[in-house]
Amino acid sequence: MTVFHKHYQFVPDGQNGRKKVLKHHVDVSVGINLVYGDTTK
């Protein structure tokens, strides 16, 4: 399942001010099955 999050971020505009920008981010989940030891069997 993919979930997009919207949030505002303030970035410098070069003139001692800040500009409010809407950002879209994605949360990603990763699962890893780690196997160790003798794996020849």
N, C-alpha and C positions, 0 to 999 in steps of 0.2 A: 504494500500500500504506500503510495506516495502522497506526502502532505506538503503543501506549499504554505509558507508563512510570509505574510506581508508585515513589514515594519518600516518605520521612518528612521533615517540616518542623517545626521548633520555633517556636511562636508564643507571644508573651507572654500570660499569663493575668491580668494586672493586679495580682498580689499578689507581685511580685518573683520570680515563678517562670515556668516555661515548660511548655507543653503540647505533646505530640508528636501531630501530625496527619498522617494518610496522605493524600497528594495523588496525583491521576491527571493526567498530562499527555500531550499528543499532539504528536508530531513531524510537521511538515508540510514537504514539499519543493515548491518552486515553480520552474518553468522559464519563462523569458521569452525570446522570440525578438525581438530588437531590430533593426529595419530603419531605415537612415538613408540620406540621399542623395536622388536623383531617383526617386521611387516612382510616377511617372505612366506608366512603360513597362510 
